[in-house]
Amino acid sequence: MNTTDPESFINSIDLAATDLEAKSKLEAGKAHASQAAQELKEAAVLKAREVKDSTVQRAVDVRRKVEDRMQDARSRCEFKTREEPAKCLLMAFGAGVLLGLILRR
């Protein structure tokens, strides 16, 4: 390539301009991709927090229900024991005998 040739000089300037334009587009693409990745990360963090909060709330609700049911079962058991103590003692004795027979084998 001869630098004194005006056409060659213009072609080299065009190539340099094209190269600069490509580099500029590449940098813009990198910046756009970086911004998109950051927005995606922020959205993922928000979604993870929502899922965590929802899961924690469900766990609290389930725990309350289980505690309520256990309290109801305990109350019914205490009521039945006070209402029919002999029957409860005989049932406990029978369960003990049965368990003893099973464990002895």
Sine and cosine of phi, psi and omega as CSV:
sin_phi,cos_phi,sin_psi,cos_psi,sin_omega,cos_omega
0.00,0.00,0.80,-0.59,-0.05,-1.00
-0.99,-0.11,0.81,-0.58,-0.03,-1.00
-0.97,0.24,-0.28,0.96,0.02,-1.00
-0.99,0.13,-0.28,0.96,0.01,-1.00
-0.97,0.22,0.88,-0.48,-0.04,-1.00
-0.88,0.47,-0.60,0.80,-0.01,-1.00
-0.92,0.40,-0.66,0.75,0.05,-1.00
-0.90,0.43,-0.64,0.77,0.01,-1.00
-0.90,0.44,-0.68,0.73,0.03,-1.00
-0.91,0.42,-0.65,0.76,0.04,-1.00
-0.89,0.46,-0.66,0.75,0.01,-1.00
-0.92,0.39,-0.59,0.81,0.06,-1.00
-0.92,0.39,-0.66,0.76,0.04,-1.00
-0.88,0.47,-0.67,0.74,0.03,-1.00
-0.90,0.44,-0.67,0.75,0.01,-1.00
-0.90,0.43,-0.66,0.75,0.02,-1.00
-0.91,0.42,-0.66,0.75,0.03,-1.00
-0.90,0.44,-0.65,0.76,0.02,-1.00
-0.90,0.44,-0.69,0.72,0.03,-1.00
-0.90,0.43,-0.64,0.77,0.02,-1.00
-0.90,0.43,-0.67,0.74,0.03,-1.00
-0.91,0.42,-0.66,0.75,0.03,-1.00
-0.90,0.44,-0.64,0.77,0.02,-1.00
-0.90,0.44,-0.69,0.73,0.03,-1.00
-0.91,0.42,-0.62,0.78,0.03,-1.00
-0.89,0.46,-0.72,0.70,0.02,-1.00
-0.89,0.45,-0.65,0.76,0.03,-1.00
-0.90,0.43,-0.65,0.76,0.04,-1.00
-0.90,0.44,-0.65,0.76,0.04,-1.00
-0.89,0.45,-0.69,0.72,0.01,-1.00
-0.89,0.45,-0.67,0.74,0.01,-1.00
-0.90,0.43,-0.69,0.72,0.01,-1.00
-0.90,0.43,-0.65,0.76,0.03,-1.00
-0.90,0.44,-0.68,0.73,0.03,-1.00
-0.90,0.44,-0.68,0.73,0.01,-1.00
-0.90,0.44,-0.64,0.76,0.03,-1.00
-0.90,0.43,-0.65,0.76,0.02,-1.00
-0.90,0.43,-0.68,0.73,0.02,-1.00
-0.90,0.43,-0.63,0.77,0.04,-1.00
-0.90,0.43,-0.66,0.75,0.03,-1.00
-0.89,0.46,-0.71,0.71,0.00,-1.00
-0.89,0.46,-0.65,0.76,0.03,-1.00
-0.90,0.43,-0.64,0.77,0.01,-1.00
-0.91,0.41,-0.64,0.77,0.03,-1.00
-0.90,0.44,-0.69,0.72,0.03,-1.00
-0.88,0.47,-0.69,0.72,0.01,-1.00
-0.90,0.43,-0.66,0.75,0.02,-1.00
-0.89,0.46,-0.64,0.77,0.04,-1.00
-0.90,0.43,-0.66,0.75,0.03,-1.00
-0.88,0.48,-0.71,0.71,-0.01,-1.00
-0.90,0.43,-0.67,0.74,0.01,-1.00
-0.89,0.46,-0.74,0.68,0.00,-1.00
-0.88,0.47,-0.66,0.75,0.02,-1.00
-0.90,0.44,-0.67,0.74,0.00,-1.00
-0.91,0.41,-0.68,0.74,0.02,-1.00
-0.89,0.46,-0.68,0.73,0.00,-1.00
-0.90,0.45,-0.67,0.75,0.04,-1.00
-0.89,0.46,-0.66,0.75,0.01,-1.00
-0.89,0.45,-0.65,0.76,0.04,-1.00
-0.90,0.44,-0.68,0.73,0.02,-1.00
-0.89,0.46,-0.70,0.72,0.01,-1.00
-0.90,0.44,-0.66,0.75,0.01,-1.00
-0.88,0.48,-0.69,0.72,0.02,-1.00
-0.87,0.49,-0.69,0.72,0.01,-1.00
-0.89,0.47,-0.69,0.72,0.00,-1.00
-0.90,0.44,-0.69,0.73,0.02,-1.00
-0.89,0.46,-0.66,0.75,0.03,-1.00
-0.89,0.45,-0.71,0.71,0.00,-1.00
-0.91,0.42,-0.63,0.78,0.03,-1.00
-0.91,0.42,-0.65,0.76,0.03,-1.00
-0.90,0.43,-0.65,0.76,0.05,-1.00
-0.89,0.46,-0.70,0.71,0.00,-1.00
-0.90,0.44,-0.65,0.76,0.02,-1.00
-0.90,0.44,-0.69,0.73,0.00,-1.00
-0.89,0.46,-0.69,0.72,0.02,-1.00
-0.90,0.44,-0.64,0.77,0.00,-1.00
-0.91,0.42,-0.70,0.72,0.03,-1.00
-0.89,0.45,-0.65,0.76,0.01,-1.00
-0.88,0.47,-0.74,0.67,-0.01,-1.00
-0.89,0.45,-0.61,0.79,0.00,-1.00
-0.91,0.42,-0.65,0.76,0.01,-1.00
-0.96,0.29,-0.56,0.83,-0.04,-1.00
-0.95,0.31,-0.69,0.72,-0.05,-1.00
-0.71,-0.71,0.95,0.30,-0.07,-1.00
-0.90,0.43,-0.59,0.80,-0.03,-1.00
-0.91,0.41,-0.69,0.73,0.02,-1.00
-0.87,0.49,-0.67,0.75,0.00,-1.00
-0.92,0.40,-0.64,0.77,0.03,-1.00
-0.91,0.43,-0.67,0.74,0.02,-1.00
-0.90,0.43,-0.62,0.79,0.03,-1.00
-0.92,0.40,-0.66,0.76,0.02,-1.00
-0.91,0.41,-0.65,0.76,0.05,-1.00
-0.89,0.46,-0.72,0.70,0.02,-1.00
-0.87,0.48,-0.67,0.74,0.03,-1.00
-0.90,0.44,-0.63,0.77,0.03,-1.00
-0.90,0.43,-0.69,0.73,0.02,-1.00
-0.89,0.45,-0.73,0.68,0.01,-1.00
-0.86,0.51,-0.71,0.71,0.03,-1.00
-0.90,0.44,-0.63,0.77,0.05,-1.00
-0.89,0.46,-0.66,0.75,0.03,-1.00
-0.91,0.42,-0.65,0.76,-0.01,-1.00
-0.92,0.38,-0.67,0.74,-0.04,-1.00
-0.96,0.28,-0.42,0.91,-0.02,-1.00
-0.94,0.33,-0.49,0.87,-0.04,-1.00
-0.94,0.34,0.00,0.00,0.00,0.00
